[in-house]
Amino acid sequence: MKISRNNFGGINNSTVVIGNNNRVSNGKNEEIDWEKFSAELMTTLTKLPQNSEEFRACTQLLVESTSKDEGKVSAFLKKHAPQFTSDVFSNLASTLLADTINKLMVGM
């Protein structure tokens, strides 16, 4: 079957791409709201057991985040990935905080 005179509805300038191993990006680099990030960290700290590794890592992350240096914070998170991916942290952190940490760990 041959399809003629069809540009697939303008697919060339959309987020749909024909081909193999394609990667779609919206070209938007999300800025981190450092104040919200810090506030969410502080809230999470009140919920975490104070003798846990997660509490210590979260406390250090709060200090690191004051630099507002995405690369520095990302490196810290990768170094302490077990604490920020643990069940204890995941169950107590807000969705906003967990998503932001995940994006920083993977790279925005």
C-alpha positions as CSV (number, residue, x, y, z in Angstrom):
1,M,0.0,0.0,0.0
2,K,1.4,3.4,-1.0
3,I,0.4,6.5,0.9
4,S,0.8,9.7,-1.1
5,R,0.4,13.4,-0.4
6,N,0.6,12.8,3.4
7,N,3.0,14.7,5.6
8,F,1.7,12.8,8.6
9,G,-0.1,15.9,9.9
10,G,3.0,18.0,10.3
11,I,5.0,15.4,12.2
12,N,8.3,17.0,11.3
13,N,8.0,19.8,13.8
14,S,6.3,17.9,16.6
15,T,7.5,15.7,19.5
16,V,6.8,12.6,17.4
17,V,9.8,11.5,15.4
18,I,9.9,8.6,12.9
19,G,13.0,6.4,13.2
20,N,14.9,4.2,15.6
21,N,16.6,5.1,18.9
22,N,15.1,8.6,18.9
23,R,15.2,10.8,21.9
24,V,12.6,13.5,22.4
25,S,13.4,16.6,24.4
26,N,11.2,19.6,24.9
27,G,14.3,21.9,25.1
28,K,13.2,23.3,28.4
29,N,15.8,23.2,31.2
30,E,13.8,23.3,34.5
31,E,15.2,25.6,37.1
32,I,15.3,24.4,40.6
33,D,13.4,26.4,43.2
34,W,16.1,26.3,45.9
35,E,13.8,27.8,48.5
36,K,11.1,25.2,48.0
37,F,13.8,22.5,47.8
38,S,15.3,23.6,51.2
39,A,11.8,23.8,52.8
40,E,11.0,20.3,51.6
41,L,14.3,19.0,53.0
42,M,13.6,20.6,56.4
43,T,10.1,19.1,56.5
44,T,11.5,15.7,55.6
45,L,14.2,16.0,58.3
46,T,11.4,16.4,61.0
47,K,10.0,13.0,59.9
48,L,13.2,11.0,59.6
49,P,14.7,9.1,62.5
50,Q,17.5,11.2,63.9
51,N,19.9,8.3,64.2
52,S,19.5,7.2,60.6
53,E,21.9,7.5,57.7
54,E,19.1,9.2,55.7
55,F,18.8,11.9,58.4
56,R,22.6,12.6,58.3
57,A,22.6,12.6,54.4
58,C,19.6,14.9,54.3
59,T,21.2,17.3,56.8
60,Q,24.3,17.4,54.6
61,L,22.2,17.9,51.5
62,L,20.5,20.9,53.1
63,V,24.0,22.4,53.7
64,E,25.1,21.6,50.1
65,S,21.9,23.1,48.6
66,T,22.7,26.5,50.1
67,S,25.3,26.9,47.4
68,K,22.6,26.6,44.8
69,D,25.1,24.8,42.6
70,E,23.3,22.2,40.7
71,G,26.5,20.3,39.8
72,K,27.7,20.2,43.4
73,V,24.3,19.1,44.7
74,S,24.0,16.5,41.9
75,A,27.5,15.0,42.8
76,F,26.6,14.9,46.4
77,L,23.3,13.0,45.7
78,K,25.1,10.5,43.4
79,K,27.6,9.9,46.2
80,H,24.9,9.3,48.7
81,A,22.4,7.5,46.4
82,P,21.6,4.6,48.8
83,Q,20.3,7.1,51.4
84,F,18.1,9.0,49.0
85,T,16.7,5.9,47.3
86,S,16.0,4.0,50.5
87,D,12.5,3.0,51.5
88,V,12.8,5.1,54.6
89,F,13.5,8.3,52.6
90,S,11.1,7.5,49.8
91,N,8.2,7.0,52.2
92,L,8.8,10.2,54.0
93,A,9.9,12.7,51.3
94,S,7.3,14.7,49.4
95,T,6.7,13.9,45.8
96,L,8.2,17.3,44.8
97,L,11.4,16.6,46.8
98,A,11.7,13.0,45.5
99,D,11.2,14.1,41.9
100,T,13.7,16.9,42.2
101,I,16.3,14.6,43.7
102,N,15.7,12.0,41.1
103,K,16.2,14.6,38.3
104,L,19.4,15.8,39.9
105,M,20.7,12.3,40.2
106,V,19.9,11.3,36.7
107,G,20.7,14.7,35.2
108,M,18.1,17.3,34.2
